């Protein structure tokens, strides 16, 4: 039957129509057709097969209906539908925006109400009056404190209460000027007024206000006021305090100086002429350190005295210095300082300088009295100690000399030698006592000079070997002096005396046959020498006394050797003159003792 007609615009659809009919089916639908002039138009097509008596397809039959107008109507209807749909969407969106705006407005109103409530609640908590007025000055709001401060109630504000009712009459006109300036945006000036309570009593206030603006128009004022009664009292007290300070400052017997942190004199009272010989007007504005009142080293001490306190370091409360008067004589002074701070930072320094000449003279007299008393006590102790120690050897010497001189007794040679040997030994005892007294007095007077030479402790001990053996021949002396000890600078004669004294003491206060240990070791930059024994020990209350002059252990405890009680005191003076320390340790009576002294290693 051939292909579809060329009048159909879409040949694929035409073939589909043809194939459908050939297959024995009907076809119905819409299709585009071409007109003779070449343009296409829509048609509705219903096609079917034409068959013979045998049922064979012998042709096609179709009905075409031009649906151009219908299509145009449908398109227009579709456009109208789409427009309606768009309008519906836009209307829904507008409704949604309106609902959202309504919700926001409701929320804003709630927030505004809450904010206003918070403001009023907060205002009621403030310890000052918070108020609002209209342009006529009538109160539109006042917090709780305001009512209490002025003795009014809420009902008073409901009756058009004007702000001028709470201001003393003499300040009303000034208040009005103040308000006018605020409204014009000018500086209002002094914000202090005299307020008046409902009962007519008055009190000072400080007030501040700003304009309330709506639609670019000032519609009222909003502000606060504070009762400054306490502040006024403080100001008055401060004023009186300043007057008192000024009176004290100008009339004090002490020199008072106000400095800035650079040391420049800002203010000084009239005592400057008495102490320094300068008039106040001649030194104000000058730096304290440049006035020549003190030596350079004293100025440095003053600067350190101030700076330590400024930095928060530990510093003495006061210092004593000698300043030079304008006429050249020196004056002993006591310097104290305090700091004037702002926000934790030092701004000024107040220095109080006191003439302590009279006190120094009194101290010197008291010191001389104490020295005389101490000399008297020493003399008494010396007489008590020396009289006994001298009497014993002198009595022995005299007794043996008298025995040798007896005319009716003829002593054999051996006995005579024994007497002479005893006389010699007692003489040595007397000599040692006198030498101790002379050495102690020379050490205290600073007469004895330590002849220090480079040395080592082992070499010093070698010189003492025989002396130590004799001192401890009834004991077990154990010496532990390392040969690699660092060098020292010492007066060998006096250091050997210290060691000899300590070993002799250990032997004198220990039982025969007990051990005495003589050791040395290095600790940091010092050599620590120790002498320990197994003797009678020392009670705790006596540890600090044994180095005192003429101190002896109580006779009931031990009194095993003669002497003046100066040995340990002499040892301490010698050790300290070498820059060392000396001390004793003991666990108590019957538990032995250990004596220590240190010598600095040579640099």
QUITA-V353008 format. One record per residue. N is the residue number from 0. RES is the residue in one small letter. PHI is phi as a letter, one per 30 degrees, with the letter a starting at -180 (none if undefined). BURIAL is + if it has 9 or more other C-alpha atoms within 8 Angstrom, else -. Layout:
n: [N | N]
res: [RES | RES]
phi: [PHI | PHI]
burial: [BURIAL | BURIAL]
This chain:
n: [0 | 1 | 2 | 3 | 4 | 5 | 6 | 7 | 8 | 9 | 10 | 11 | 12 | 13 | 14 | 15 | 16 | 17 | 18 | 19 | 20 | 21 | 22 | 23 | 24 | 25 | 26 | 27 | 28 | 29 | 30 | 31 | 32 | 33 | 34 | 35 | 36 | 37 | 38 | 39 | 40 | 41 | 42 | 43 | 44 | 45 | 46 | 47 | 48 | 49 | 50 | 51 | 52 | 53 | 54 | 55 | 56 | 57 | 58 | 59 | 60 | 61 | 62 | 63 | 64 | 65 | 66 | 67 | 68 | 69 | 70 | 71 | 72 | 73 | 74 | 75 | 76 | 77 | 78 | 79 | 80 | 81 | 82 | 83 | 84 | 85 | 86 | 87 | 88 | 89 | 90 | 91 | 92 | 93 | 94 | 95 | 96 | 97 | 98 | 99 | 100 | 101 | 102 | 103 | 104 | 105 | 106 | 107 | 108 | 109 | 110 | 111 | 112 | 113 | 114 | 115 | 116 | 117 | 118 | 119 | 120 | 121 | 122 | 123 | 124 | 125 | 126 | 127 | 128 | 129 | 130 | 131 | 132 | 133 | 134 | 135 | 136 | 137 | 138 | 139 | 140 | 141 | 142 | 143 | 144 | 145 | 146 | 147 | 148 | 149 | 150 | 151 | 152 | 153 | 154 | 155 | 156 | 157 | 158 | 159 | 160 | 161 | 162 | 163 | 164 | 165 | 166 | 167 | 168 | 169 | 170 | 171 | 172 | 173 | 174 | 175 | 176 | 177 | 178 | 179 | 180 | 181 | 182 | 183 | 184 | 185 | 186 | 187 | 188 | 189 | 190 | 191 | 192 | 193 | 194 | 195 | 196 | 197 | 198 | 199 | 200 | 201 | 202 | 203 | 204 | 205 | 206 | 207 | 208 | 209 | 210 | 211 | 212 | 213 | 214 | 215 | 216 | 217 | 218 | 219 | 220 | 221 | 222 | 223 | 224 | 225 | 226 | 227 | 228 | 229 | 230 | 231 | 232 | 233 | 234 | 235 | 236 | 237 | 238 | 239 | 240 | 241 | 242 | 243 | 244 | 245 | 246 | 247 | 248 | 249 | 250 | 251 | 252 | 253 | 254 | 255 | 256 | 257 | 258 | 259 | 260 | 261 | 262 | 263 | 264 | 265 | 266 | 267 | 268 | 269 | 270 | 271 | 272 | 273 | 274 | 275 | 276 | 277 | 278 | 279 | 280 | 281 | 282 | 283 | 284 | 285 | 286 | 287 | 288 | 289 | 290 | 291 | 292 | 293 | 294 | 295 | 296 | 297 | 298 | 299 | 300 | 301 | 302 | 303 | 304 | 305 | 306 | 307 | 308 | 309 | 310 | 311 | 312 | 313 | 314 | 315 | 316 | 317 | 318 | 319 | 320 | 321 | 322 | 323 | 324 | 325 | 326 | 327 | 328 | 329 | 330 | 331 | 332 | 333 | 334 | 335 | 336 | 337 | 338 | 339 | 340 | 341 | 342 | 343 | 344 | 345 | 346 | 347 | 348 | 349 | 350 | 351 | 352 | 353 | 354 | 355 | 356 | 357 | 358 | 359 | 360 | 361 | 362 | 363 | 364 | 365 | 366 | 367 | 368 | 369 | 370 | 371 | 372 | 373 | 374 | 375 | 376 | 377 | 378 | 379 | 380 | 381 | 382 | 383 | 384 | 385 | 386 | 387 | 388 | 389 | 390 | 391 | 392 | 393 | 394 | 395 | 396 | 397 | 398 | 399 | 400 | 401 | 402 | 403 | 404 | 405 | 406 | 407 | 408 | 409 | 410 | 411 | 412 | 413 | 414 | 415 | 416 | 417 | 418 | 419 | 420 | 421 | 422 | 423 | 424 | 425 | 426 | 427 | 428 | 429 | 430 | 431 | 432 | 433 | 434 | 435 | 436 | 437 | 438 | 439 | 440 | 441 | 442 | 443 | 444 | 445 | 446 | 447 | 448 | 449 | 450 | 451 | 452 | 453 | 454 | 455 | 456 | 457 | 458 | 459 | 460 | 461 | 462 | 463 | 464 | 465 | 466 | 467 | 468 | 469 | 470 | 471 | 472 | 473 | 474 | 475 | 476 | 477 | 478 | 479 | 480 | 481 | 482 | 483 | 484 | 485 | 486 | 487 | 488 | 489 | 490 | 491 | 492 | 493 | 494 | 495 | 496 | 497 | 498 | 499 | 500 | 501 | 502 | 503 | 504 | 505 | 506 | 507 | 508 | 509 | 510 | 511 | 512 | 513 | 514 | 515 | 516 | 517 | 518 | 519 | 520 | 521 | 522 | 523 | 524 | 525 | 526 | 527 | 528 | 529 | 530 | 531 | 532 | 533 | 534 | 535 | 536 | 537 | 538 | 539 | 540 | 541 | 542 | 543 | 544 | 545 | 546 | 547 | 548 | 549 | 550 | 551 | 552 | 553 | 554 | 555 | 556 | 557 | 558 | 559 | 560 | 561 | 562 | 563 | 564 | 565 | 566 | 567 | 568 | 569 | 570 | 571 | 572 | 573 | 574 | 575 | 576 | 577 | 578 | 579 | 580 | 581 | 582 | 583 | 584 | 585 | 586 | 587 | 588 | 589 | 590 | 591 | 592 | 593 | 594 | 595 | 596 | 597 | 598 | 599 | 600 | 601 | 602]
res: [x | x | x | x | x | x | x | x | x | x | x | x | x | x | x | x | x | x | x | x | x | x | x | x | x | x | x | x | x | x | x | x | x | x | x | x | x | x | x | x | x | x | x | x | x | x | x | x | x | x | x | x | x | x | x | x | x | x | x | x | x | x | x | x | x | x | x | x | x | x | x | x | x | x | x | x | x | x | x | x | x | x | x | x | x | x | x | x | x | x | x | x | x | x | x | x | x | x | x | x | x | x | x | x | x | x | x | x | x | x | x | x | x | x | x | x | x | x | x | x | x | x | x | x | x | x | x | x | x | x | x | x | x | x | x | x | x | x | x | x | x | x | x | x | x | x | x | x | x | x | x | x | x | x | x | x | x | x | x | x | x | x | x | x | x | x | x | x | x | x | x | x | x | x | x | x | x | x | x | x | x | x | x | x | x | x | x | x | x | x | x | x | x | x | x | x | x | x | x | x | x | x | x | x | x | x | x | x | x | x | x | x | x | x | x | x | x | x | x | x | x | x | x | x | x | x | x | x | x | x | x | x | x | x | x | x | x | x | x | x | x | x | x | x | x | x | x | x | x | x | x | x | x | x | x | x | x | x | x | x | x | x | x | x | x | x | x | x | x | x | x | x | x | x | x | x | x | x | x | x | x | x | x | x | x | x | x | x | x | x | x | x | x | x | x | x | x | x | x | x | x | x | x | x | x | x | x | x | x | x | x | x | x | x | x | x | x | x | x | x | x | x | x | x | x | x | x | x | x | x | x | x | x | x | x | x | x | x | x | x | x | x | x | x | x | x | x | x | x | x | x | x | x | x | x | x | x | x | x | x | x | x | x | x | x | x | x | x | x | x | x | x | x | x | x | x | x | x | x | x | x | x | x | x | x | x | x | x | x | x | x | x | x | x | x | x | x | x | x | x | x | x | x | x | x | x | x | x | x | x | x | x | x | x | x | x | x | x | x | x | x | x | x | x | x | x | x | x | x | x | x | x | x | x | x | x | x | x | x | x | x | x | x | x | x | x | x | x | x | x | x | x | x | x | x | x | x | x | x | x | x | x | x | x | x | x | x | x | x | x | x | x | x | x | x | x | x | x | x | x | x | x | x | x | x | x | x | x | x | x | x | x | x | x | x | x | x | x | x | x | x | x | x | x | x | x | x | x | x | x | x | x | x | x | x | x | x | x | x | x | x | x | x | x | x | x | x | x | x | x | x | x | x | x | x | x | x | x | x | x | x | x | x | x | x | x | x | x | x | x | x | x | x | x | x | x | x | x | x | x | x | x | x | x | x | x | x | x | x | x | x | x | x | x | x | x | x | x | x | x | x | x | x | x | x | x | x | x | x | x | x | x | x | x | x | x | x | x | x | x | x | x | x]
phi: [none | i | d | d | d | d | d | d | d | c | d | d | d | d | d | d | d | d | d | d | d | e | d | j | c | d | b | b | l | c | a | c | b | c | d | d | d | j | c | c | a | d | b | c | c | b | b | b | d | c | c | d | d | c | i | d | d | c | l | b | b | b | c | c | b | d | c | d | d | d | d | d | d | d | d | d | d | d | d | d | d | d | d | d | d | d | d | d | d | d | d | d | d | d | d | d | d | d | d | d | d | d | d | d | d | d | d | d | d | d | d | d | d | d | d | d | d | d | e | d | d | d | d | d | d | d | d | a | d | c | b | b | b | d | d | d | i | d | d | c | a | a | d | d | d | d | d | d | d | c | i | c | b | d | d | d | d | d | c | h | d | c | d | d | d | c | c | e | e | d | c | d | d | d | d | d | d | d | d | e | d | d | d | d | i | c | d | d | j | e | c | c | b | c | d | b | d | d | d | j | d | c | a | d | b | c | b | b | b | b | d | c | c | b | h | i | b | d | c | l | b | b | a | b | b | b | d | c | e | d | d | d | d | d | d | d | d | d | d | d | d | d | d | d | e | d | d | d | e | d | c | d | d | c | d | c | b | c | c | d | d | c | j | d | d | c | a | a | d | d | d | d | d | d | d | c | i | c | d | e | d | d | c | d | j | c | d | e | d | c | d | i | d | b | d | e | d | d | d | d | d | d | d | d | e | d | d | e | d | d | d | i | d | d | b | d | d | a | b | c | b | c | c | c | d | e | d | j | d | c | b | d | b | c | c | b | b | b | c | c | c | b | h | i | c | d | c | b | b | c | c | c | c | c | d | c | e | d | d | d | d | d | d | d | d | d | d | d | d | d | d | d | d | d | d | d | d | d | d | d | d | d | d | d | d | d | e | d | d | d | d | d | d | d | d | d | d | d | d | d | d | d | d | d | c | d | d | c | b | c | d | d | d | d | d | e | d | d | d | d | d | d | d | d | d | d | d | d | d | d | d | d | d | d | d | d | d | d | d | d | d | d | d | d | d | i | d | d | c | d | d | d | b | e | a | b | d | e | d | d | d | e | d | c | e | d | d | d | d | d | d | b | d | c | b | c | d | c | c | b | c | e | d | c | d | d | d | b | c | b | d | e | d | d | d | d | d | d | d | d | e | d | d | d | d | e | d | d | c | b | d | e | i | d | d | b | c | c | b | a | a | c | b | h | c | b | c | c | c | b | b | c | b | c | d | d | i | b | d | e | d | c | e | d | c | d | c | d | d | i | d | b | d | e | e | d | c | a | a | c | b | d | k | c | i | c | e | d | d | d | d | d | d | d | d | d | d | c | i | c | b | b | a | b | b | a | d | k | e | i | c | i | b | b | c | b | b | c | b | d | d | d | d]
burial: [- | - | - | + | - | - | - | + | + | + | + | - | - | + | + | - | + | + | - | + | + | + | - | - | + | + | + | - | - | - | + | + | + | + | + | - | - | - | - | + | + | + | + | + | + | + | + | + | + | + | + | - | - | - | - | - | + | - | - | + | - | - | - | - | - | + | + | + | - | - | + | - | - | - | - | - | - | - | - | - | - | - | - | - | - | - | - | - | - | - | - | - | - | - | - | - | - | - | - | - | - | - | - | - | - | - | - | - | - | - | - | - | - | - | - | - | - | - | - | + | - | - | + | + | - | - | - | + | + | + | + | + | + | + | + | - | + | + | + | + | + | + | + | + | + | + | + | + | + | + | + | + | - | - | - | + | + | - | - | - | + | + | + | - | - | + | + | + | - | - | + | + | - | - | + | - | + | + | + | - | + | + | + | - | - | - | - | + | - | - | - | - | + | + | + | + | + | + | - | - | - | + | + | + | + | + | + | - | + | + | + | + | + | - | - | - | - | + | + | + | + | + | + | + | + | + | + | + | + | - | - | + | - | - | - | - | - | - | - | - | - | - | - | - | - | - | - | - | + | - | - | + | - | + | + | + | + | + | + | + | + | - | + | + | + | + | - | + | + | + | + | + | + | - | + | + | + | + | + | + | - | - | + | + | - | + | + | - | - | - | - | - | + | + | - | - | - | + | + | - | - | - | - | - | + | + | - | + | + | - | - | - | - | - | - | - | - | - | + | - | + | + | + | + | + | - | - | - | - | - | + | + | + | + | + | + | + | - | + | + | + | - | - | - | - | + | + | + | + | + | + | + | + | + | + | + | + | - | - | + | - | - | - | - | - | - | - | - | - | - | - | - | - | - | - | - | - | - | - | - | + | + | - | - | + | + | + | - | + | + | + | - | + | + | - | + | + | - | - | + | + | - | - | + | - | - | - | - | - | - | - | - | - | - | - | + | - | - | + | + | - | + | + | - | - | + | + | - | + | + | - | - | + | - | - | + | + | - | + | + | - | + | + | - | - | - | - | - | - | + | - | - | - | + | + | + | + | + | - | + | + | - | - | + | - | - | - | + | + | - | + | + | - | - | + | + | + | - | - | - | + | - | - | - | + | - | + | + | + | + | + | + | - | + | + | + | + | + | - | + | + | + | + | + | - | + | + | - | + | + | + | - | - | + | + | + | + | + | + | + | + | + | - | - | - | + | + | + | + | + | + | + | + | + | + | + | + | + | + | - | - | - | + | - | - | + | + | + | - | + | + | - | - | - | - | - | - | + | + | - | - | - | - | + | + | + | + | + | + | + | + | + | + | + | + | + | - | + | - | + | + | + | - | + | - | + | + | + | + | + | + | + | + | + | + | + | + | + | + | + | + | - | -]
